[in-house]
Amino acid sequence: MTTPAIEISGLQKRFGKQVVLDGINLSVPTGSVFALLGPNGAGKTTLIHILSTLVAPDTGSVRVAGYDVVAEKDGVRRSISLTGQFAAVDETLTAEENLRMMGRLQGLSGKAARERANELLQYFDLVTAAHKRVKTYSGGMRRRLDLAISMVVYRPVLFLDEPTTGLDTHSRRALWSNILQLAAQGVTIFLTTQYLEEADQLADTIAVITNGRIAAQGTAEELKSRVGNEVVELRNEKDEIVREIPTDGSIHGIRKALENLAKTAPAGTKVNIRRPSLDDVFLALTTTKMEVSSS
Ligand SMILES: Nc1ncnc2c1ncn2[C@@H]1O[C@H](COP(=O)(O)OP(=O)(O)OP(=O)(O)O)[C@@H](O)[C@H]1O
């Protein structure tokens, strides 16, 4: 069996009196895409910072690419790339110059850095803008460049902290396709996101973190099945969703939900029956709006 790319056991982290990570256990197989979802302040960035050796854990064992994040920091750093919410590029340079500079900083010869820059410009669809200053780029182009910079030297594990925050749908999808291509090449990808569709589209495994604990973990389908089957959705006269009731998907279950509602719902209430989404999972785990079945 190959060693998991990321292995976390019993991880705890406090800032002062605040417990930010409270007994995290996770294992991410090599070459897979793992998405960490959670509300603001849940501890996602702190976890990425621990995995990338920027912050030390208090207790527990954390290994990345087989290296311990405390005792073998250099091994971890040689194995990872970290792309943050804010692109770490020099705006006054062009994309080609940024990539070449990063290659040189990481020890490539001038010729090798130039060749790698050209490969990445093609790969990330930045050839036509290669010689324009980055400050003239759109958000999507900057994110693609950020991702390209993180791949100048091959690293087996890539951390993406909210990689598509603020991007329009088109740019987001373009970046998803790049991320999936990197995964297909065997790169392990650990990403945090606020977009549930992003996790649904990209991730082999999703974990939901709340209050520093992993509240649920599994494939998108596994998580969806935990909130039941068909959801009965009630809309008011303004077509706003006023209630969502998970059911077991059977005729009996749905009829029972509808019978109960028929007695109490105001006139004009409309009903829609739909499959659960990842949003339902997220809401169920992070609020009390829907109940998660314990199975
Ligand atoms: N260096 C620090 N010192 C003190 N408290 C911190 C520090 N870093 C993070 N925190 C606190 O830890 C908690 C978790 O923060 P973290 O940034 O990890 O959450 P997050 O899930 O990434 O949230 P967001 O989605 O808002 O970025 C927050 O309450 C935050 O204020």
The ligand as an SDF file (V2000), in Angstrom:
LIG
                    3D

 31 33  0  0  0  0  0  0  0  0999 V2000
   -2.5590   33.7110   14.1990 N   0  0  0  0  0  0  0  0  0  0  0  0
   -3.7300   33.6720   14.8380 C   0  0  0  0  0  0  0  0  0  0  0  0
   -3.8360   34.1390   16.0910 N   0  0  0  0  0  0  0  0  0  0  0  0
   -4.9950   34.1080   16.7690 C   0  0  0  0  0  0  0  0  0  0  0  0
   -6.1440   33.5780   16.2770 N   0  0  0  0  0  0  0  0  0  0  0  0
   -6.1070   33.0850   15.0150 C   0  0  0  0  0  0  0  0  0  0  0  0
   -4.9070   33.1030   14.2440 C   0  0  0  0  0  0  0  0  0  0  0  0
   -5.1840   32.5250   13.0400 N   0  0  0  0  0  0  0  0  0  0  0  0
   -6.4800   32.1880   13.0680 C   0  0  0  0  0  0  0  0  0  0  0  0
   -7.0390   32.5210   14.2570 N   0  0  0  0  0  0  0  0  0  0  0  0
   -8.4380   32.2540   14.6570 C   0  0  0  0  0  0  0  0  0  0  0  0
   -8.6860   30.8830   14.4360 O   0  0  0  0  0  0  0  0  0  0  0  0
  -10.0040   30.6740   13.9610 C   0  0  0  0  0  0  0  0  0  0  0  0
   -9.9550   29.8920   12.6690 C   0  0  0  0  0  0  0  0  0  0  0  0
   -9.4050   30.7070   11.6450 O   0  0  0  0  0  0  0  0  0  0  0  0
   -9.1200   30.1790   10.1720 P   0  0  0  0  0  0  0  0  0  0  0  0
   -8.5650   31.3450    9.3950 O   0  0  0  0  0  0  0  0  0  0  0  0
   -8.3110   28.9480   10.2280 O   0  0  0  0  0  0  0  0  0  0  0  0
  -10.5800   29.8410    9.6920 O   0  0  0  0  0  0  0  0  0  0  0  0
  -11.1300   29.5730    8.2210 P   0  0  0  0  0  0  0  0  0  0  0  0
  -11.9730   28.3610    8.3290 O   0  0  0  0  0  0  0  0  0  0  0  0
  -10.0090   29.5460    7.2490 O   0  0  0  0  0  0  0  0  0  0  0  0
  -12.0370   30.8400    7.9840 O   0  0  0  0  0  0  0  0  0  0  0  0
  -12.2780   31.7300    6.6670 P   0  0  0  0  0  0  0  0  0  0  0  0
  -13.1580   30.9320    5.7680 O   0  0  0  0  0  0  0  0  0  0  0  0
  -12.9720   32.9310    7.2560 O   0  0  0  0  0  0  0  0  0  0  0  0
  -10.9340   32.0430    6.0860 O   0  0  0  0  0  0  0  0  0  0  0  0
  -10.6190   32.0630   13.8260 C   0  0  0  0  0  0  0  0  0  0  0  0
  -11.4150   32.2970   14.9560 O   0  0  0  0  0  0  0  0  0  0  0  0
   -9.4370   32.9870   13.7820 C   0  0  0  0  0  0  0  0  0  0  0  0
   -9.7690   34.2400   14.3050 O   0  0  0  0  0  0  0  0  0  0  0  0
  1  2  1  0
  2  3  1  0
  2  7  2  0
  3  4  2  0
  4  5  1  0
  5  6  2  0
  6  7  1  0
  6 10  1  0
  7  8  1  0
  8  9  2  0
  9 10  1  0
 10 11  1  0
 11 12  1  0
 11 30  1  0
 12 13  1  0
 13 14  1  0
 13 28  1  0
 14 15  1  0
 15 16  1  0
 16 17  2  0
 16 18  1  0
 16 19  1  0
 19 20  1  0
 20 21  2  0
 20 22  1  0
 20 23  1  0
 23 24  1  0
 24 25  2  0
 24 26  1  0
 24 27  1  0
 28 29  1  0
 28 30  1  0
 30 31  1  0
M  END
$$$$
